């Protein structure tokens, strides 16, 4: 009897976790998060005032950025980034740029990362939508 009760409670717990996941995952996924980022976001209690976004930033507009777009197209869609910097891609296409649309406003890296990387021809090669939690390695 104890085994049946234990098994029943385990099944109920799994069902509750599954329902919470199904209920919470779609809105978070809309923000551009995969399952790992979703988990980090939930574990650190959701919204983080430690994130500063570029003026006029919109998740919906940022989600429109695609690989291969030009700098002009990205600027038209997402506006001016908070800052940009050059980066060595480590590939044959040389030096590119990284545009950051968000940053941490604290010394703790719990923030919503929104970056776009361009190759030396000014085309998007990576779009970063992630939640960085304290202790995680950045890219």
N, C-alpha and C positions, 0 to 999 in steps of 0.2 A: 504494500500500500504506500509506504514512504517513497519507494522508487517511482511509482506512478505519479504521486504528488510532485515530486522533484522534477520529473520529466515534463509534467503539465506546466509548472511554473517557468521552466526554461523556455518552453514553446511560447508561452504568453509573453515573456520578456523579449524574445526574438521578434515576435509580431509587433509589439509596441515600438521597438527600435526601428523596425522596418517601416511602420506607418509614419513615424516622426521623420525618418529619412526621406520618404516619398513626399511628405507634405512640405518639408523645408528645402529640399534640394533644388527643385525647379526655379524658385525665385533667386536663389544664390547663383545657380548656373547661369541665369540670365545676366548676371554681373560679369560673366566671362570666366568663372571659376570651374576648374575640374574638380573631381572628387577629393583629391588631396588638399587643395586649397580650401574647399568647402569645409573639410574637417578642421583645418587650422583656424578658419574663421569662426566656426562654431565653438571650438575649444577655448578660444580667447574672447568669447562673448560678443561676437558680431561686430557692430559698428565701432570704429576706432577714431576718436577725435584727433589722433596723432597723424592723420593723413591730410596733407594739403594738396589740393588739385589746382591745375592751371585755371585762370579765370575763364568762366564760361564752359568748363569741362562738362561733358555729357557722356554717360556710359553708352547710350544708344548711338551717338555719333562715333565714339571710339570703336564700337563693335563693327562699324562699316569699313574700317581700315583693313585692306587685304594685301597679301604678298604681291609684290610687283608694282604697286602704286608708286607714283613719283612724290617728291617732297611737296610740290605744289598741290597735288590732289589731297595729300594728308593734311596740309595746312588749311585747305578749303573746307575739309570735313571736320577736323578736330580743333582748328584754331592754333594759336601760338602756344608752344610748350612752355613749361616753367623755365627750363634750361636745356641746352644741348651741349654735347661734347663729342670729340672725335674718338674713334676706337679702331684698333687694328683687328681686322676680322680673322687673321690667321689663315686666310685663304688667298688664292691668287688675285682676288679682286681688290686687295690693298686696304686703304684707310676708308672708313665709313663714318657715319654720324649716329649718335644715339640721342633721341629726343625724349625727354622725361616730362610726362604730364602729371606726375604726382611725386611726392617726397614725404619722408617722415619729418615731423616737426619736433620730435623728441629724440633722445639719444638711444631709444629702444626701437629696433626695426619691426615693430608691429604696425604695418601699414599696407594700404592697397597700392601695389605697384602697377603703373601704367606707362610703359615705354615702347618706343618704336625705333627699330634699327634699320639704317639704310646702308647700302653698299656704296662703293666709290662712284658708281654711276647715278646715285641719288634715287635708287629704287628700294622699296621696303623688302627686307630679307627676314625680319622677325617682328612679331607683335607680342609684347609681354603683358599679360593680364594675370596677375597672381596676388596672393596675399602672403606677405613675408612676415613670419612670426619670429620672435626672439629666439636666437640659437640656430636658425636656419642659415645655410650658406646662400649668399646672393649669387647671381649669375655671373 
